[in-house]
Amino acid sequence: MQNWQITSICVNIAIFLLVILLSYILIRKLNFEQKGYKYLFVLYTIFWIPLMLLRAVTGTFENNALNDSTYLWIPLAAYGFIGIFARIFADLLGYRTKSRKSFIYFAVIVQIVTYIPIIIWPCTTTNVIQSLGVGVGASAIGTYQLLFNEQYGKSRQFLTVSILSIPPLLADFISSPIQSLVVSFCTSPSDTGEVIWDKNVMKYFWLIGLGFVLICLVMSYFVKEDRGLFQKDLQYKEKIQTKNEWIYYVLICLIGSLIAFIKFANSGAIAQLHIQKLAKFYGEEKDLVKTYYGYLSVMFSLGQLVGGLLTGLVLVKRIGKIYTVLIGSIIWIIYHILALYVVNPYGYLAVHVLNGFAYGIIYNLILGFVLMRTFNTKKITPMGVYQAVLSIGITFSNFFTSWLKKDVLLSDDKIAYFNAADTINYIIIGALIFTWLIFSYTCFIEKWEYKRLWFKKEDFVKKSI
């Protein structure tokens, strides 16, 4: 075993143990009257580990291990595409069974079935299949949000959003050392100095993911769900009835889709492919890939955690929603401007924290508004429709960015690659400006609707007198 492998193992194990310790301390600090919420919190964290681990390596496996960028857009887009249908199905299944756990079981079983093929035969087809499984698993985020809110949160929707935004971040912190460690063993330098990825070693990513999924299957059995509380929290939510309320909700869904488009166009698998290209162009491919490859998502998650906490504790209370989203948008634009000029891979790794910080400011704020609302029908939830629309943004983002870069990912044409990357950044900056304008308009609708209902109430009181 080489010195760099021993160093990598020691560093990754140390970080892994540190994250586990911090996660334990955080869970001990959370407090609800009902028992069982900590267990659900732990389950949700473990549930996200294989999703974070495998979602990030899907593009690397297709582009590097299979050495094929032509079909890269298919496994990347499959992740979001399946979510368009899975989220609505989750609502219908939950209503039919009067249980949120039913879709959690379904998502776990689907992951088990879809991870096995790529372990047996790693190829493009099995990569697409596993991506569909990861997409179904990620669709369970709304189910966990609804389950937690019904069982424990009740009227505290923003508290639910804040608490359940932590497990995916913890899962990211836990999965990154694992990812970096496995990459250390599945890469090796060629005679020309380039890094070669071994697909037969990379398949162990899915074997590890399968192990975590099996743990979730066992743990899910012991989750205590009071079916009598199914949809009982609707009494605390605002029913969407008037024309303005529907316009408001549709625009919020559009904003969510745009945020998903922006996020998946510059993070995750796309960002990891980008930093690999930077490392290759600037002669640091070997060290960067083997040591720091997995920590790009950690930088994003660290920024997201700080941004989310700052939004909930300070920004919304001090400066209001419009200016909070404006600040998040400006920081996001600054990140994309820096991404145009920062071509050193370590510099890109550092500025990536701004990407997560801006996302953390905006995403939780929007999600809280959705969780506070309900439809006249109980079969489908606003959360389900919102996340289905969100998946459209993810699908289009992964398709658009991977399709635009497919001809330059395997080439050494530096100018052509940066032209494609710059085009994507310019489009994202335009999407961010458009998103803030739409959000400002939704705030105007919300304020006008509040005044209309207030005057209507005053008129009713006068007539009663």
C-alpha positions, 0 to 999 in steps of 0.5 A: 500500500502506497503512502498516499493511500495510507494518508487518505485512509487515515484522513477519511476515517478521522473525518467520518468519526468526527461527523458521527460524533457531531451528528450524535451531539446534534441529535441529543440537542433536539427536543420534542414532546413525542417519543420517536422523532430522534429515531426518525431523524437517524433513519432519515440521515441513513436513508440519505447516505446512499443517495448522496453517495451514488447521485454524485458518482453517476456522471463520473462512472459514465464519463470516466469508468465507461469512457463515454460522454455521448450518453451521459445525459441519460443517467443524469436526466433519469434521476430527475425524470423518475421523480416527476411521477414518483412524487405523485405516486407517493401521495396516492399510495399514502392516501390509499394506505393511510400511511406515509411509511408505505412509500418509504418501504417502496423507495427502499425496495426499488433501490435494492432492486435497481442497485443489484444489476450494476454490481453484477454488470457495470455498463450504461444500461445498469447505470441508468437503472440505478439512477432511476432507483436513486431518483425514487429514493430522493422522491421520499424527501417529501414523504419524510417531511409530511410524516415528521410534520404529522407525527411531531411538527403539527403547526410548526412547518418551518421548524420541520423544514429546518430540522429535516434539512439537516439529515441530507447535509449530515449524510453528505458529510458522512458519504464524502469520506466514503466516496473519497476513500473508494475513489482512492482505490478505483483510480490509477495513473496510466503511462501518459500520467492520466487517471484511469478509472476501474469500473469493476472497482467503482461498482463497490459504490453501489455495494456500499449503498446497498448495505445502507439501504438494507439497514434502512429497510430494517430500521423502517420496520421499527418506525412508529407511525400513528395512522390516526394522525394521517393528514390531521395537521391539515387544520394548521395549513392554509387551503388554496382556494382563490384565484390569487392563491392558485397563482401564488402556488403555481409561481412558487412551484415555478420558482422551485423548478428554477432553483432545482435547475440552477442547483443541479446545473452547477453542483453534484455530478456536474460540478465533480466532472468540472473539477476533474477537467480543471485538474486535468487542464492544470496538471493536478489530476492525480492528487486532486482526484485521489484525495479531494474528489469527494469533498466538493459536496462537503463544501456545498453542504457546509455552505447550505447548512450555514445559509439555512440557519442564517435564513431561519434565525436572522434574515427573514426576521430582520429584513423580510422574505424579498430581501432574503431571496435577493441576498441569496440570488446576489451571492449565487450570481457572485459564485457563477461570476467567480466560476467564470474566472476561477480555473484552479481546481483548489480555488474552485473547491473553495468558492463552491461553498458560496454555491451551497450558501446561496442555495441554503438561503433560498431553498428552505424559505420556499419549501416552508411556504409549500408545507404550509398549504393544502388542497381541497382534495386529500389524495394529492398534496401541495408538497407532492405536486411541488416536488414533481415540478421540481423534478422537471427542473432537475431533469432539464438541468441534467439533460441540458448541461450534460448534453452541452458538454458531451463533446468536450468532456473527453477532449483536451480542447480547453477553449471549447470546454470553457466556452461551454461552461461559460455559456451555462454560467451565463444562462444560470445568471439570467435564470437567477435574475428571473427567479428573484423577479417572480418571487417578488411578484409572489410576495406582492400577491401574498400581501394583496391577498392578505389585505383583501381577506382582512377587509372582507373580515372587517366588512363581515364584522360590521354587518354582524353588528 
